[in-house]
Amino acid sequence: MKTAYIDCIAGASGDMLLGALVDLGLAPARLEEELSKLGLDDFRLGFSRVSKNGFGAAKVDVHARDDAPERRLREIRAILESATISPRVRERALRVFTRICEVEAGIHGMSVDEVHLHEVGGVDAIVDVVGVLAGFEAMEIGRVVVSPLPMGRGFVTGAHGQIPLPAPATVGLLRGVPVYGTPIPMELVTPTGAALLVELADGWGPMPSMTLEAVGYGAGTRDLVIPNVTRILLGSAAAAGPWRSETITVLETHLDNERGETVGHALRRLMDEGALDVVSTPAQMKKDRPAQVLKVLAKPEDADRLEAILFEETNTLGIRRSDTRRDALPREFDSVDTRYGPITVKVARLPSGLLRATPEYEDCRKAAEFHGASLIEVTREAEHMAAHKFGIPH
């Protein structure tokens, strides 16, 4: 399966993504052929090579003569439904524009049907969206991972006057997406770019494991203090195992002046607030001080909130933070009947095809307390019944 990593060095926009695809190997003639299926005759594409801070990149410009730069969702839907583009591209493009309209409706306090899309409703935006989606389909890219997104500061002029950056529509579209701030006083991620990335991304974070085959650079219009490019790295993923890969955030700190009860309370609160796991490990630090290493595993979208709890509940002055890949076996929950009542078990399939069934601690603990039995006894009974039910050797 072809895997693409979209490295948003200076953010992303529709034209930057188009340029990166062309530089990656998408033939301009093929792109023009796909876009001709829109049935619009008021635009043309311009292709050029430019240099951005020494990086050679492809620049794709959409030159449009648009008599209706403001469109409602129903008008954009009519264009897409009358086009002869592939059903999948049409469906994805409709999702992109629907997301934008939903966010704009929330910002302006109106219904989705009432929203007028200004810059994002023009022919050039429609061409950008359909061109990028058709390009990914033409290149048969099966999986897309996107880097965290840089956010610029300042203001940009829109249809409603001065708009703060990041633009409200961009912020709304990127809810739940890893972002970081920069001092660059420019719009780095446009609403069109944000909506496309959300549609394309199968995951966010560091580059996935793959055999690298090609790289393409797509240029933005402005010159910045950093290379104004979006980069797409294309490769072949390793043979997929029976696990799923995801990006998680790791928060870690050393506590050398903390009471044990405080650490225990912090652990419980972090778990109650959505941490995937929390681990405390004894350590010996400088000047022979005994300490605790506290490590929190979190979903990227929960990391900021959990980091704030760490600062609140401990004496730490600094927290290390990193994103990492986690491979997890698919699992499901089932129940087994025991002499202590039904016990929930977590069932996972190993790469060899064998199953593993683990009794849930809380069920075993409650059953042990109710029946006056030991926890070990209840757990072993549940393991025995699970092995019998699922055919697990024991």
Secondary structure, 3 states (H helix, E strand, C coil): CEEEEEECCCCECHHHHHHHHHHHCCCHHHHHHHHHCCCCCCEEEEEEEEEECCEEEEEEEEEECCCCCCECHHHHHHHHHHCCCCHHHHHHHHHHHHHHHHHHHHHHCCCHHHCCECHHHCHHHHHHHHHHHHHHHHCCEEEEEECCEEECCCEEEECCEEEECCCHHHHHHCCCCCEEECCCCCCCECHHHHHHHHHHCCEECCCCCEEEEEEEEEECCCCCCCCCEEEEEEEEECCCCCCEEEEEEEEEEEECCCCHHHHHHHHHHHHHCCCCEEEEEEEECHHHCEEEEEEEEECHHHHHHHHHHHHHHCCCCCCEEEEEEEEECCEEEEEEEECCEEEEEEEEECCCCCEEEEECHHHHHHHHHHHCCCHHHHHHHHHHHHHHHHCCCC
